[in-house]
Amino acid sequence: MQIIIGRRDKADFPELGLQNIDIKIDTGAYTSSIHCLNIEELHEDDKQYVTFELLDPNNSKYSGKTLKFEYLRKKKVKSSFGATEQRYLIASTIVVFGHTYPIELSLTERSEMKYPILIGRKLLDKNFIVDTAQYNLSYKKKQASLKSTK
């Protein structure tokens, strides 16, 4: 059964240490993306890693910590502005509507964008129906659930 999700929401990314982070639903994008700084490739023990800082100092959720993930692959991604960029993809999880979903995230610098995370069709397909008139449906459900357990 597909869940109705609005045009924007808040989600948790437990493996990245992010809770209630703003996300924007982007049906024009196939892959989901997350705002990162200082993205660098690293090779250790015959494995390929990427190190990065999530978000930037202007975001209240910025920790300044450098994270290290084994990356899945590099992918050429075309932005909405028509520019092509080589990006690293990592595997992680997202929690929305109380459910945990696997998600691939492309790492990119998005400081000029209002939302630090875009959710693309790869996650939306077969899981969600997008209602552009709605917003924060998952976050509102989470808040209502927290109130009812008190």
DSSP file (Angstrom, degrees, kcal/mol; ACC not computed):
  #  RESIDUE AA STRUCTURE BP1 BP2  ACC     N-H-->O    O-->H-N    N-H-->O    O-->H-N    TCO  KAPPA ALPHA  PHI   PSI    X-CA   Y-CA   Z-CA
    1    1 A M              0   0    0      0, 0.0     2,-0.3     0, 0.0     0, 0.0   0.000 360.0 360.0 360.0 133.6    0.0    0.0    0.0
    2    2 A Q        -     0   0    0    126,-0.1     2,-0.4     1,-0.0   126,-0.3  -0.619 360.0-139.3 -87.1 145.1    1.3    3.4   -0.9
    3    3 A I  E     -a  128   0A   0    124,-2.5   126,-2.4    -2,-0.3     2,-0.5  -0.803  18.9-117.6-102.5 141.7    1.4    6.2    1.6
    4    4 A I  E     -a  129   0A   0     -2,-0.4     2,-0.4   124,-0.2   126,-0.2  -0.686  35.4-177.5 -80.6 127.0    0.5    9.8    0.7
    5    5 A I  E     -a  130   0A   0    124,-2.7   126,-2.7    -2,-0.5   129,-0.2  -0.950  17.2-131.1-123.1 145.6    3.4   12.2    1.2
    6    6 A G        -     0   0    0     -2,-0.4   129,-0.3     2,-0.2   126,-0.2  -0.089  36.2 -88.0 -85.2-172.1    3.4   15.9    0.7
    7    7 A R  S    S+     0   0    0    127,-2.5    18,-2.4   124,-0.5     2,-0.3   0.703 110.3  12.2 -74.8 -19.9    5.7   18.2   -1.2
    8    8 A R  E    S+B   24   0B   0    126,-0.4   128,-2.8    16,-0.2   129,-0.4  -0.976  70.5 152.2-150.1 161.1    8.0   18.6    1.8
    9    9 A D  E     -B   23   0B   0     14,-2.1    14,-2.6    -2,-0.3     2,-0.4  -0.880  40.4 -96.3-163.7-169.2    8.4   17.0    5.2
   10   10 A K  E     +B   22   0B   0     -2,-0.3     2,-0.3    12,-0.2    12,-0.2  -0.986  40.3 177.5-127.7 141.6   10.8   16.2    7.9
   11   11 A A  E     -B   21   0B   0     10,-2.1    10,-2.6    -2,-0.4     2,-0.4  -0.896  25.4-121.1-139.8 166.7   12.6   12.8    8.2
   12   12 A D  E     -C   95   0B   0     83,-1.8    83,-2.8    -2,-0.3     7,-0.2  -0.896  12.0-169.7-110.1 142.3   15.2   11.0   10.2
   13   13 A F  E >>> -B   18   0B   0      5,-3.0     5,-1.9    -2,-0.4     3,-1.6  -0.771   9.1-176.8-127.1  83.3   18.4    9.5    8.9
   14   14 A P  G >45S+     0   0    0      0, 0.0     3,-1.0     0, 0.0    -1,-0.1   0.843  79.7  53.1 -55.7 -40.8   19.7    7.4   11.8
   15   15 A E  G 345S+     0   0    0     78,-0.3    79,-0.1     1,-0.3    -2,-0.0   0.716 113.6  44.8 -69.6 -18.4   22.9    6.3   10.2
   16   16 A L  G <45S-     0   0    0     -3,-1.6    -1,-0.3    77,-0.2     3,-0.1   0.448 112.7-117.8-101.3  -2.9   23.8   10.0    9.5
   17   17 A G  T <<5 +     0   0    0     -3,-1.0     2,-0.4    -4,-0.7    -2,-0.1   0.769  67.9 137.4  73.6  26.1   22.8   11.2   12.9
   18   18 A L  E   < -B   13   0B   0     -5,-1.9    -5,-3.0     3,-0.0     2,-0.4  -0.903  28.4-179.2-111.7 132.4   20.0   13.5   11.6
   19   19 A Q  E     -     0   0B   0     -2,-0.4    -7,-0.2    -7,-0.2    -8,-0.0  -0.980  68.0  -0.1-127.8 142.7   16.5   13.8   13.1
   20   20 A N  E    S+     0   0B   0     -2,-0.4     2,-0.3     1,-0.2    -8,-0.2   0.874  83.8 167.2  50.9  44.6   13.6   15.9   11.9
   21   21 A I  E     -B   11   0B   0    -10,-2.6   -10,-2.1    -3,-0.1    -1,-0.2  -0.699  41.0-104.2 -90.4 140.7   15.7   17.3    9.0
   22   22 A D  E     -B   10   0B   0     -2,-0.3    95,-0.5   -12,-0.2     2,-0.3  -0.406  41.3-176.5 -66.1 134.0   13.8   19.1    6.2
   23   23 A I  E     -Bd   9 117B   0    -14,-2.6   -14,-2.1    -2,-0.1     2,-0.4  -0.956  14.8-150.8-128.4 150.9   13.3   17.2    3.0
   24   24 A K  E     -Bd   8 118B   0     93,-2.3    95,-2.8    -2,-0.3     2,-0.5  -0.984  18.1-130.5-121.0 133.6   11.8   18.2   -0.3
   25   25 A I  E     - d   0 119B   0    -18,-2.4     2,-0.5    -2,-0.4    95,-0.2  -0.708  24.9-174.2 -83.3 127.2   10.0   15.7   -2.6
   26   26 A D    >   +     0   0    0     93,-3.0     3,-1.4    -2,-0.5    95,-0.4  -0.841  15.1 179.1-129.1  94.0   11.3   16.0   -6.1
   27   27 A T  T 3  S+     0   0    0     -2,-0.5    -1,-0.1     1,-0.3    94,-0.1   0.613  82.9  64.3 -71.1 -10.3    9.5   13.8   -8.7
   28   28 A G  T 3  S+     0   0    0     -3,-0.1     2,-0.4    92,-0.0    -1,-0.3   0.641  92.9  73.4 -83.5 -16.0   11.7   15.2  -11.4
   29   29 A A    <   -     0   0    0     -3,-1.4    92,-3.0    90,-0.2    93,-0.2  -0.804  60.3-164.1-100.6 139.5   14.8   13.6   -9.8
   30   30 A Y  S    S+     0   0    0     -2,-0.4    92,-2.7    90,-0.3    93,-0.3   0.917  77.4  47.6 -82.3 -49.4   15.5    9.9   -9.9
   31   31 A T  S    S-     0   0    0     90,-0.2     2,-0.2    89,-0.1    90,-0.1  -0.675  84.3-122.9 -95.2 145.7   18.1    9.8   -7.2
   32   32 A S  E     -e  105   0B   0     72,-0.8    74,-2.6    -2,-0.3     2,-0.3  -0.545  30.9-160.2 -79.8 152.9   17.8   11.4   -3.8
   33   33 A S  E     -eF 106 118B   0     85,-1.9    85,-2.2    72,-0.3     2,-0.4  -0.956  10.5-157.6-138.4 156.2   20.6   13.8   -2.8
   34   34 A I  E     -eF 107 117B   0     72,-2.4    74,-2.1    -2,-0.3     2,-0.4  -0.988  28.1-109.7-135.9 143.1   22.0   15.4    0.4
   35   35 A H  E     +e  108   0B   0     81,-2.0    20,-2.7    -2,-0.4     2,-0.3  -0.572  47.3 164.1 -75.4 124.3   23.9   18.6    1.0
   36   36 A C  E     -I   54   0C   0     72,-2.3     2,-0.3    -2,-0.4    18,-0.2  -0.947  23.6-151.0-138.5 158.1   27.6   17.9    1.9
   37   37 A L  E    S+I   53   0C   0     16,-2.6    16,-2.5    -2,-0.3    19,-0.0  -0.869  73.4  20.5-122.8 159.8   30.8   19.8    2.1
   38   38 A N  E    S-     0   0C   0     -2,-0.3     2,-0.5    14,-0.2    -1,-0.2   0.889  73.5-173.3  51.5  51.0   34.4   18.7    1.7
   39   39 A I  E     +     0   0C   0     -3,-0.2     2,-0.4    13,-0.1    13,-0.2  -0.649   9.5 171.3 -79.7 122.5   33.6   15.5   -0.2
   40   40 A E  E     -I   51   0C   0     11,-2.5    11,-3.0    -2,-0.5     2,-0.2  -0.997  30.4-127.9-139.4 139.9   36.8   13.4   -0.7
   41   41 A E  E     -I   50   0C   0     -2,-0.4     2,-0.3     9,-0.2     9,-0.2  -0.594  27.6-174.6 -83.5 145.7   37.5    9.9   -2.0
   42   42 A L  E     -I   49   0C   0      7,-2.6     7,-3.5    -2,-0.2     2,-0.5  -0.999  13.8-154.0-143.9 137.7   39.6    7.6    0.2
   43   43 A H  E     +I   48   0C   0     -2,-0.3     2,-0.3     5,-0.2     5,-0.2  -0.968  24.0 158.9-117.3 125.5   40.9    4.1   -0.5
   44   44 A E  E >   -I   47   0C   0      3,-1.9     3,-2.0    -2,-0.5    -2,-0.1  -0.992  65.4  -6.4-144.4 135.6   41.7    1.7    2.4
   45   45 A D  T 3  S-     0   0    0     -2,-0.3     3,-0.1     1,-0.3    -1,-0.1   0.872 126.7 -56.3  51.0  44.9   42.0   -2.1    2.6
   46   46 A D  T 3  S+     0   0    0      1,-0.2     2,-0.3    -3,-0.0    -1,-0.3   0.704 115.7 114.5  60.4  22.1   41.0   -2.5   -1.1
   47   47 A K  E <   -I   44   0C   0     -3,-2.0    -3,-1.9    23,-0.0     2,-0.5  -0.883  64.0-128.5-120.3 155.3   37.7   -0.6   -0.4
   48   48 A Q  E     +I   43   0C   0     -2,-0.3    23,-1.6    23,-0.2     2,-0.3  -0.903  31.9 175.2-107.2 124.0   36.5    2.7   -1.7
   49   49 A Y  E     -IJ  42  70C   0     -7,-3.5    -7,-2.6    -2,-0.5     2,-0.4  -0.786  19.7-150.5-120.6 164.3   35.3    5.3    0.8
   50   50 A V  E     -IJ  41  69C   0     19,-2.6    19,-2.3    -2,-0.3     2,-0.4  -0.999   8.7-157.4-133.4 136.7   34.1    8.8    0.7
   51   51 A T  E     +IJ  40  68C   0    -11,-3.0   -11,-2.5    -2,-0.4     2,-0.3  -0.877  25.3 149.8-111.0 148.7   34.5   11.3    3.6
   52   52 A F  E     - J   0  67C   0     15,-1.9    15,-3.4    -2,-0.4     2,-0.5  -0.986  42.5-117.9-166.9 161.4   32.3   14.4    3.9
   53   53 A E  E     -IJ  37  66C   0    -16,-2.5   -16,-2.6    -2,-0.3     2,-0.3  -0.945  35.3-126.4-107.4 133.0   30.6   16.8    6.3
   54   54 A L  E     -I   36   0C   0     11,-0.6    10,-0.4    -2,-0.5     9,-0.4  -0.606  67.0 -22.8 -79.6 137.9   26.8   16.9    6.3
   55   55 A L  S    S-     0   0    0    -20,-2.7    -2,-0.1    -2,-0.3   -18,-0.1  -0.163  84.2 -91.4  65.2-155.9   25.1   20.3    5.8
   56   56 A D    >   -     0   0    0    -20,-0.1     3,-2.6    55,-0.0     6,-0.3  -0.949  37.0 -87.8-150.4 168.7   26.9   23.5    6.5
   57   57 A P  T 3  S+     0   0    0      0, 0.0     5,-0.1     0, 0.0    -2,-0.0   0.687 120.0  65.1 -57.2 -19.2   27.4   25.9    9.4
   58   58 A N  T 3  S+     0   0    0      3,-0.0     2,-0.4     2,-0.0    -3,-0.0   0.629  87.8  82.8 -77.5 -12.3   24.3   27.9    8.4
   59   59 A N  S X  S-     0   0    0     -3,-2.6     3,-2.0     1,-0.1     0, 0.0  -0.792  78.1-138.9 -95.5 133.2   22.1   24.8    9.1
   60   60 A S  T 3  S+     0   0    0     -2,-0.4    -1,-0.1     1,-0.3    -2,-0.0   0.696 103.5  56.7 -63.6 -18.4   21.1   24.3   12.8
   61   61 A K  T 3  S+     0   0    0     -5,-0.1    -1,-0.3   -43,-0.0     2,-0.2   0.381  77.1 123.2 -93.8   3.2   21.7   20.5   12.4
   62   62 A Y    <   +     0   0    0     -3,-2.0    -7,-0.1    -6,-0.3    -9,-0.0  -0.478  33.2 177.0 -67.7 129.6   25.3   21.0   11.3
   63   63 A S        -     0   0    0     -9,-0.4    -1,-0.2    -2,-0.2     3,-0.1   0.638  34.7-132.6-107.0 -19.8   27.7   19.1   13.5
   64   64 A G        +     0   0    0    -10,-0.4     2,-0.2     1,-0.3    -2,-0.1   0.420  60.2 138.3  80.1  -3.2   31.0   19.7   11.8
   65   65 A K        -     0   0    0    -11,-0.1   -11,-0.6     1,-0.1     2,-0.6  -0.494  53.8-129.6 -77.1 143.6   31.8   16.0   12.1
   66   66 A T  E     -J   53   0C   0     -2,-0.2     2,-0.3   -13,-0.1   -13,-0.2  -0.842  24.8-156.8 -92.3 125.4   33.4   14.3    9.1
   67   67 A L  E     -J   52   0C   0    -15,-3.4   -15,-1.9    -2,-0.6     2,-0.4  -0.707   3.4-153.6-100.9 154.2   31.6   11.1    8.2
   68   68 A K  E     +J   51   0C   0     -2,-0.3     2,-0.4   -17,-0.2   -17,-0.2  -0.988  18.9 168.3-132.0 123.1   33.1    8.1    6.4
   69   69 A F  E     -J   50   0C   0    -19,-2.3   -19,-2.6    -2,-0.4     2,-0.4  -0.971  39.7-116.4-130.9 145.3   31.0    5.7    4.2
   70   70 A E  E     -J   49   0C   0     -2,-0.4    21,-0.5   -21,-0.2     2,-0.3  -0.698  43.5-133.6 -72.0 130.6   31.9    3.1    1.8
   71   71 A Y        -     0   0    0    -23,-1.6    19,-0.2    -2,-0.4   -23,-0.2  -0.663  10.1-146.1 -96.2 150.2   30.4    4.4   -1.5
   72   72 A L        -     0   0    0     17,-3.0     2,-0.3     1,-0.3    18,-0.1   0.928  67.7 -50.6 -74.1 -48.3   28.3    2.4   -3.9
   73   73 A R  E     -G   89   0B   0     16,-0.8    16,-2.4     2,-0.0     2,-0.4  -0.967  52.5 -93.2-173.5 172.4   29.5    4.0   -7.1
   74   74 A K  E     -G   88   0B   0     -2,-0.3     2,-0.4    14,-0.2    14,-0.2  -0.841  41.4-171.4-100.6 146.4   30.1    7.3   -8.8
   75   75 A K  E     -G   87   0B   0     12,-2.8    12,-3.0    -2,-0.4     2,-0.5  -1.000  25.5-125.4-141.8 139.1   27.2    8.6  -11.0
   76   76 A K  E     -G   86   0B   0     -2,-0.4     2,-0.4    10,-0.2    10,-0.2  -0.747  33.6-170.7 -81.9 126.1   26.8   11.4  -13.5
   77   77 A V  E     -G   85   0B   0      8,-3.1     8,-2.7    -2,-0.5     2,-0.6  -0.969  15.9-144.8-122.8 133.0   23.8   13.5  -12.4
   78   78 A K  E     -G   84   0B   0     -2,-0.4     6,-0.2     6,-0.2     5,-0.0  -0.864  21.1-140.9 -98.3 123.3   22.3   16.3  -14.4
   79   79 A S    >   -     0   0    0      4,-3.2     3,-1.9    -2,-0.6    -1,-0.0  -0.225  28.2-103.1 -76.0 168.8   21.0   19.1  -12.3
   80   80 A S  T 3  S+     0   0    0      1,-0.3    -1,-0.1     2,-0.1    -2,-0.0   0.684 124.2  60.4 -64.7 -16.9   17.8   21.0  -12.9
   81   81 A F  T 3  S-     0   0    0      2,-0.2    -1,-0.3     0, 0.0     3,-0.1   0.479 120.9-109.2 -88.1  -3.6   20.0   23.8  -14.3
   82   82 A G  S <  S+     0   0    0     -3,-1.9     2,-0.3     1,-0.3    -2,-0.1   0.396  74.8 134.2  92.6  -2.5   21.4   21.4  -16.9
   83   83 A A        -     0   0    0     -5,-0.0    -4,-3.2     1,-0.0     2,-0.4  -0.627  48.8-138.9 -82.7 138.7   24.8   21.0  -15.5
   84   84 A T  E     -G   78   0B   0     -2,-0.3     2,-0.4    -6,-0.2    -6,-0.2  -0.820  23.8-178.7 -98.7 136.3   26.3   17.5  -15.2
   85   85 A E  E     -G   77   0B   0     -8,-2.7    -8,-3.1    -2,-0.4     2,-0.5  -0.993  28.2-127.0-136.7 139.7   28.2   16.6  -12.1
   86   86 A Q  E     -G   76   0B   0     -2,-0.4     2,-0.3   -10,-0.2   -10,-0.2  -0.773  39.2-177.2 -84.0 123.7   30.0   13.4  -11.0
   87   87 A R  E     -G   75   0B   0    -12,-3.0   -12,-2.8    -2,-0.5     2,-0.3  -0.910  26.8-124.3-126.5 152.0   28.6   12.4   -7.6
   88   88 A Y  E     -G   74   0B   0     19,-0.5    19,-2.3    -2,-0.3     2,-0.5  -0.738  24.4-148.4 -87.4 140.5   29.3    9.7   -5.0
   89   89 A L  E     -GH  73 106B   0    -16,-2.4   -17,-3.0    -2,-0.3   -16,-0.8  -0.945  14.8-174.2-111.7 131.6   26.3    7.5   -4.0
   90   90 A I  E     - H   0 105B   0     15,-2.4    15,-2.6    -2,-0.5     2,-0.4  -0.871  22.4-124.7-118.6 156.3   26.1    6.0   -0.5
   91   91 A A  E     + H   0 104B   0    -21,-0.5     2,-0.2    -2,-0.3    13,-0.2  -0.842  46.3 138.3 -98.3 136.2   23.6    3.6    1.0
   92   92 A S  E     - H   0 103B   0     11,-2.7    11,-2.3    -2,-0.4     2,-0.3  -0.758  43.7-101.1-151.3-163.0   21.7    4.7    4.1
   93   93 A T  E     - H   0 102B   0      9,-0.3     2,-0.4    -2,-0.2   -78,-0.3  -0.971  18.4-157.9-134.9 152.9   18.2    4.6    5.6
   94   94 A I  E     - H   0 101B   0      7,-2.4     7,-2.9    -2,-0.3     2,-0.6  -0.978   8.7-149.0-126.9 141.9   15.4    7.1    6.0
   95   95 A V  E     +CH  12 100B   0    -83,-2.8   -83,-1.8    -2,-0.4     2,-0.3  -0.955  29.7 153.3-115.0 116.6   12.6    7.0    8.5
   96   96 A V  E >   + H   0  99B   0      3,-1.9     3,-2.2    -2,-0.6   -85,-0.1  -0.989  67.6   7.4-138.0 144.9    9.3    8.5    7.5
   97   97 A F  T 3  S-     0   0    0     -2,-0.3     3,-0.1     1,-0.3    -1,-0.1   0.803 129.8 -63.4  54.0  31.7    5.8    7.7    8.7
   98   98 A G  T 3  S+     0   0    0      1,-0.2     2,-0.4    40,-0.0    -1,-0.3   0.535 114.2 111.1  74.7   6.0    7.4    5.4   11.3
   99   99 A H  E <   - H   0  96B   0     -3,-2.2    -3,-1.9     2,-0.0     2,-0.5  -0.879  62.3-135.3-114.8 146.4    8.9    3.1    8.7
  100  100 A T  E     - H   0  95B   0     -2,-0.4    -5,-0.2    -5,-0.2    -7,-0.0  -0.874  24.6-176.1-101.7 128.6   12.5    2.7    7.8
  101  101 A Y  E     - H   0  94B   0     -7,-2.9    -7,-2.4    -2,-0.5     2,-0.2  -0.945  28.4-116.3-122.7 142.4   13.4    2.5    4.1
  102  102 A P  E     - H   0  93B   0      0, 0.0     2,-0.3     0, 0.0    -9,-0.3  -0.537  40.3-175.7 -70.6 145.7   16.7    1.9    2.4
  103  103 A I  E     - H   0  92B   0    -11,-2.3   -11,-2.7    -2,-0.2     2,-0.5  -0.999  25.3-142.2-146.4 141.1   17.8    4.9    0.4
  104  104 A E  E     - H   0  91B   0     -2,-0.3   -72,-0.8   -13,-0.2     2,-0.5  -0.899  24.1-164.3 -98.7 132.0   20.7    5.8   -2.0
  105  105 A L  E     -eH  32  90B   0    -15,-2.6   -15,-2.4    -2,-0.5     2,-0.4  -0.965  12.2-145.9-120.1 129.8   21.9    9.4   -1.5
  106  106 A S  E     -eH  33  89B   0    -74,-2.6   -72,-2.4    -2,-0.5     2,-0.5  -0.786  22.9-130.7 -89.4 138.7   24.1   11.3   -3.9
  107  107 A L  E     +e   34   0B   0    -19,-2.3   -19,-0.5    -2,-0.4     2,-0.3  -0.778  42.4 147.9 -94.1 126.6   26.5   13.7   -2.2
  108  108 A T  E     -e   35   0B   0    -74,-2.1   -72,-2.3    -2,-0.5     2,-0.7  -0.990  52.4-101.4-154.8 158.2   26.5   17.2   -3.5
  109  109 A E        +     0   0    0     -2,-0.3     3,-0.1   -74,-0.2   -74,-0.1  -0.765  42.6 162.5 -85.2 116.2   27.0   20.8   -2.4
  110  110 A R    >   +     0   0    0     -2,-0.7     3,-2.2   -74,-0.1    -1,-0.1  -0.071  22.8 132.1-124.6  30.7   23.5   22.4   -2.1
  111  111 A S  T 3  S+     0   0    0      1,-0.3    -1,-0.1   -75,-0.2   -55,-0.0   0.770  73.4  54.7 -60.9 -26.1   24.2   25.5    0.0
  112  112 A E  T 3  S+     0   0    0     -3,-0.1    -1,-0.3     2,-0.0     2,-0.3   0.539  94.6  89.6 -83.2  -5.6   22.3   27.7   -2.4
  113  113 A M  S <  S-     0   0    0     -3,-2.2    -3,-0.1     1,-0.1   -78,-0.0  -0.658  74.9-135.9 -97.1 149.2   19.2   25.5   -2.1
  114  114 A K  S    S+     0   0    0     -2,-0.3    -1,-0.1     1,-0.1    -4,-0.0   0.864  91.9  52.1 -69.2 -37.4   16.4   25.9    0.5
  115  115 A Y        -     0   0    0      1,-0.1    -1,-0.1   -81,-0.0   -92,-0.1  -0.884  67.9-154.1-107.6 129.6   16.2   22.2    1.3
  116  116 A P  S    S+     0   0    0      0, 0.0   -81,-2.0     0, 0.0     2,-0.4   0.700  81.8  45.1 -73.4 -17.9   19.3   20.2    2.3
  117  117 A I  E     -dF  23  34B   0    -95,-0.5   -93,-2.3   -83,-0.2     2,-0.4  -0.989  63.0-164.8-133.5 130.8   17.8   16.9    1.1
  118  118 A L  E     -dF  24  33B   0    -85,-2.2   -85,-1.9    -2,-0.4     2,-0.6  -0.932  12.4-149.0-108.9 136.5   15.9   16.0   -2.1
  119  119 A I  E     -d   25   0B   0    -95,-2.8   -93,-3.0    -2,-0.4   -90,-0.2  -0.929  21.4-162.1-106.8 119.7   13.9   12.8   -2.2
  120  120 A G    >>  -     0   0    0     -2,-0.6     4,-1.7   -95,-0.2     3,-1.0  -0.283  34.2 -89.2 -98.0-178.7   13.7   11.3   -5.7
  121  121 A R  H 3> S+     0   0    0    -92,-3.0     4,-3.2   -95,-0.4   -91,-0.2   0.740 112.7  73.2 -64.0 -26.9   11.6    8.8   -7.5
  122  122 A K  H 34 S+     0   0    0    -92,-2.7    -1,-0.2     1,-0.2   -91,-0.1   0.885 110.3  31.9 -59.5 -37.6   13.8    5.8   -6.7
  123  123 A L  H <4 S+     0   0    0     -3,-1.0    -1,-0.2   -93,-0.3    -2,-0.2   0.863 120.1  52.4 -82.0 -39.7   12.5    6.0   -3.1
  124  124 A L  H >X S+     0   0    0     -4,-1.7     4,-2.8     3,-0.1     3,-1.9   0.884  84.1 100.8 -66.1 -39.9    9.0    7.3   -4.0
  125  125 A D  T 3< S-     0   0    0     -4,-3.2     4,-0.1     1,-0.3    -5,-0.0  -0.227 102.1  -5.5 -54.7 127.0    8.2    4.6   -6.5
  126  126 A K  T 34 S+     0   0    0      2,-0.3    -1,-0.3     1,-0.1    -2,-0.1   0.313 132.1  65.3  71.3  -6.1    5.9    1.9   -5.1
  127  127 A N  T <4 S+     0   0    0     -3,-1.9  -124,-2.5     1,-0.3     2,-0.3   0.742 101.6  25.9-108.9 -35.4    6.1    3.5   -1.6
  128  128 A F  E  <  -a    3   0A   0     -4,-2.8     2,-0.4  -126,-0.3    -1,-0.3  -0.926  49.9-148.9-137.3 153.0    4.4    6.9   -1.9
  129  129 A I  E     -a    4   0A   0   -126,-2.4  -124,-2.7    -2,-0.3     2,-0.5  -0.991  31.9-133.1-114.1 130.2    1.9    8.9   -3.7
  130  130 A V  E     -a    5   0A   0     -2,-0.4     2,-0.6  -126,-0.2  -124,-0.2  -0.748  19.2-172.3 -92.5 123.3    2.8   12.6   -3.8
  131  131 A D    >   -     0   0    0   -126,-2.7     3,-1.9    -2,-0.5  -124,-0.5  -0.931   7.2-164.0-111.0 104.5    0.1   15.2   -3.0
  132  132 A T  T 3  S+     0   0    0     -2,-0.6  -125,-0.1     1,-0.3    -1,-0.1   0.623  85.0  64.3 -68.6 -11.8    1.6   18.6   -3.7
  133  133 A A  T 3  S+     0   0    0   -127,-0.1    -1,-0.3  -126,-0.0     2,-0.2   0.573  97.9  69.7 -83.9  -8.9   -1.1   20.4   -1.7
  134  134 A Q    <   -     0   0    0     -3,-1.9  -127,-2.5  -129,-0.2  -126,-0.4  -0.655  58.1-179.8-107.6 161.6    0.1   18.7    1.5
  135  135 A Y        +     0   0    0   -129,-0.3  -126,-0.2    -2,-0.2    -3,-0.0  -0.980  60.0  15.1-156.9 154.7    3.3   19.1    3.6
  136  136 A N     >  +     0   0    0   -128,-2.8     4,-2.6    -2,-0.3     5,-0.2   0.759  68.3 146.1  55.1  33.0    4.8   17.6    6.8
  137  137 A L  H  > S+     0   0    0   -129,-0.4     4,-1.9     2,-0.2     5,-0.1   0.918  73.4  43.6 -65.2 -43.8    2.4   14.6    6.9
  138  138 A S  H  > S+     0   0    0      2,-0.2     4,-2.4     1,-0.2    -1,-0.2   0.922 115.1  49.1 -66.6 -44.2    5.1   12.2    8.3
  139  139 A Y  H  > S+     0   0    0      1,-0.2     4,-2.7     2,-0.2    -2,-0.2   0.908 110.7  50.1 -63.0 -42.9    6.3   14.8   10.8
  140  140 A K  H  X S+     0   0    0     -4,-2.6     4,-2.4     2,-0.2    -1,-0.2   0.896 111.0  49.7 -62.6 -40.2    2.7   15.6   12.0
  141  141 A K  H  X S+     0   0    0     -4,-1.9     4,-2.1    -5,-0.2    -2,-0.2   0.905 111.4  49.2 -64.3 -41.3    2.0   11.9   12.4
  142  142 A K  H  X S+     0   0    0     -4,-2.4     4,-2.2     2,-0.2    -2,-0.2   0.923 111.7  48.2 -63.5 -45.5    5.3   11.5   14.4
  143  143 A Q  H  X S+     0   0    0     -4,-2.7     4,-2.1     1,-0.2    -2,-0.2   0.903 111.5  49.9 -63.4 -41.7    4.4   14.5   16.7
  144  144 A A  H  X S+     0   0    0     -4,-2.4     4,-1.9     1,-0.2    -1,-0.2   0.888 110.6  50.8 -63.8 -38.7    0.8   13.1   17.2
  145  145 A S  H  X S+     0   0    0     -4,-2.1     4,-1.0     2,-0.2    -2,-0.2   0.895 109.3  50.3 -66.0 -40.7    2.3    9.7   18.2
  146  146 A L  H  < S+     0   0    0     -4,-2.2     4,-0.4     1,-0.2     3,-0.3   0.892 110.6  49.7 -64.9 -39.7    4.7   11.3   20.6
  147  147 A K  H >< S+     0   0    0     -4,-2.1     3,-0.9     1,-0.2    -1,-0.2   0.873 107.8  53.4 -66.5 -37.3    1.9   13.3   22.3
  148  148 A S  H 3< S+     0   0    0     -4,-1.9    -1,-0.2     1,-0.2    -2,-0.2   0.710 105.2  54.5 -74.4 -18.7   -0.3   10.2   22.6
  149  149 A T  T 3<        0   0    0     -4,-1.0    -1,-0.2    -3,-0.3    -2,-0.2   0.528 360.0 360.0 -90.0  -5.5    2.4    8.2   24.4
  150  150 A K    <         0   0    0     -3,-0.9    -1,-0.2    -4,-0.4    -2,-0.2   0.465 360.0 360.0 -87.0 360.0    2.9   10.9   27.1
